[in-house]
């Protein structure tokens, strides 16, 4: 029997990717300078831009690409074209693909974003962030989402097969041996 949270997560993972895709997609030609792309990303509040060649999507530039491939390499943003820092080829999924399949593809390729397409047309971009929400703390890679089966210890996070095993664990490890068996001498 699944909990309401497990049921909710399972339902979310079975939803189509377009339910989570950002449909506001920005594109720039591959010859555009990185400084112009950075200004557009800042103005629109986006973390990626699709890069085109003769109107056809050929790659993507993300904030990370800008930091690692431009700034860290000491390249001048106003002289460096997007084709020099873009990630290519684009990996896409079709409209209707389940979120859990998209997560598996991201994990396999080491990507954080996928293009969502229908009949060759870009519908949007799905990212790990749009799936799990804006993370304020440490970013967690989504290699797999697997629901735990059993009961989790509220103190240390250990997983147990049933409430009785959890009770024994809490008694022996977190409280002290004997309390749950009726030994109240320490208390």
C-alpha positions in Angstrom: 0.0 0.0 0.0 1.5 3.3 -1.0 1.4 6.5 1.0 -0.1 9.7 -0.5 3.3 11.1 -1.1 4.5 8.0 -3.0 1.3 8.0 -5.0 1.8 11.7 -5.8 5.4 11.2 -6.9 4.5 8.2 -9.0 1.7 10.2 -10.7 4.1 13.0 -11.4 6.7 10.6 -12.9 4.1 9.2 -15.2 3.0 12.7 -16.5 4.1 13.7 -20.0 7.1 16.0 -20.3 5.2 18.8 -21.8 3.4 19.3 -18.4 6.8 20.5 -17.0 8.4 22.0 -20.1 9.1 25.7 -20.2 7.3 26.7 -23.4 9.0 30.1 -23.5 12.0 29.1 -25.6 14.6 31.7 -26.7 16.8 31.2 -29.8 19.9 32.9 -31.1 22.0 32.3 -34.2 25.3 30.5 -33.6 27.3 33.5 -34.8 25.8 35.7 -32.0 28.3 36.8 -29.5 28.2 35.4 -26.0 27.8 38.8 -24.4 24.6 39.4 -26.3 23.3 35.9 -25.2 24.2 36.6 -21.5 22.2 39.9 -21.7 19.2 38.1 -23.1 19.4 35.3 -20.5 19.5 37.9 -17.7 16.7 40.0 -19.2 14.4 37.1 -19.7 15.4 35.2 -16.5 16.3 32.0 -18.3 19.1 29.5 -17.8 19.5 28.4 -21.5 19.1 29.5 -25.1 18.7 27.3 -28.1 21.3 27.9 -30.7 20.4 27.9 -34.4 22.1 27.6 -37.7 20.1 28.8 -40.7 17.0 28.7 -38.5 17.5 25.0 -37.4 18.2 24.2 -33.8 21.8 22.9 -33.5 22.7 23.3 -29.9 22.1 24.9 -26.5 24.0 27.3 -24.4 23.4 27.2 -20.6 24.6 29.4 -17.7 27.1 26.6 -17.0 28.4 26.7 -20.5 29.0 30.4 -20.2 30.9 29.9 -16.9 33.0 26.8 -17.8 33.6 27.3 -21.5 33.8 31.1 -21.7 34.7 32.7 -18.4 36.9 29.9 -17.1 38.8 29.7 -20.4 39.4 33.5 -20.4 37.6 34.0 -23.7 36.3 37.6 -24.4 32.4 37.5 -24.3 32.1 40.2 -26.9 34.3 38.4 -29.4 33.3 34.8 -28.8 30.4 33.3 -30.8 27.9 31.0 -29.3 29.0 28.1 -31.6 32.3 28.1 -29.7 30.6 27.4 -26.3 27.4 25.6 -27.2 26.6 22.0 -26.3 25.8 20.0 -29.4 24.1 17.9 -30.6 20.7 18.6 -29.0 19.1 15.7 -27.3 15.3 15.8 -27.5 12.3 13.9 -26.4 8.9 13.6 -28.1 5.8 15.2 -26.7 4.1 12.5 -24.6 7.3 11.0 -23.2 6.9 10.3 -19.5 8.9 12.4 -17.0 10.6 9.3 -15.6 11.9 8.5 -19.1 13.2 12.0 -19.5 15.0 11.8 -16.1 16.6 8.5 -17.3 17.8 10.2 -20.5 19.2 13.2 -18.6 21.1 10.9 -16.3 22.4 8.7 -19.1 23.8 11.7 -21.0 24.8 13.9 -18.0 22.4 16.6 -19.1 20.1 18.9 -17.0 17.9 19.9 -19.9 16.1 18.2 -22.8 14.2 19.7 -25.8 10.6 18.7 -26.1 9.5 18.3 -29.7 6.5 17.4 -31.7 6.7 16.8 -35.5 10.2 18.3 -35.5 9.0 21.5 -33.9 10.4 22.6 -30.5 7.6 22.9 -28.0 9.7 23.7 -24.9 12.6 22.8 -22.7 12.3 20.5 -19.7 15.0 20.6 -17.0 15.7 18.9 -13.7 14.9 22.2 -12.0 11.4 22.3 -13.5 10.8 18.7 -12.4 11.8 19.1 -8.8 11.2 22.8 -8.4 13.7 25.6 -7.7 16.2 24.1 -5.4 17.6 26.6 -3.0 20.2 24.3 -1.5 22.6 21.8 -2.9 21.7 20.6 -6.4 21.0 16.9 -6.5 21.6 15.0 -9.7 18.5 13.0 -10.7 20.1 9.7 -11.7 17.1 7.8 -10.6 13.9 8.4 -8.6 13.1 5.3 -6.6 10.5 5.3 -4.0 11.6 3.6 -0.7 9.6 0.7 0.6 9.3 0.5 4.3 9.5 2.9 7.2 12.2 5.6 7.6 13.8 6.5 10.9 13.0 10.1 11.8 16.3 10.5 13.5 18.9 9.1 11.1 17.0 8.3 7.9 17.6 4.6 8.0 15.0 2.4 6.2 13.3 -0.5 7.9 10.9 -3.1 6.5 8.1 -2.4 9.1 7.2 -0.3 12.1 8.3 -3.0 14.6 11.8 -3.1 13.2 11.9 0.8 13.3 10.7 0.7 16.9 13.5 -1.7 17.9 16.1 0.4 16.1 15.0 3.7 17.8 14.9 1.9 21.1 18.4 0.5 20.8 20.2 3.2 18.9 18.5 6.5 19.6 16.9 6.1 23.1 18.7 3.2 24.8 18.1 -0.5 25.1 15.0 -1.6 27.0 12.6 1.4 26.9 10.2 -0.1 24.4 10.3 -3.4 26.1 9.1 -1.8 29.3 12.4 -1.2 31.1 12.0 2.3 32.6 15.0 2.3 34.9 16.9 5.0 32.9 13.8 7.2 32.8 
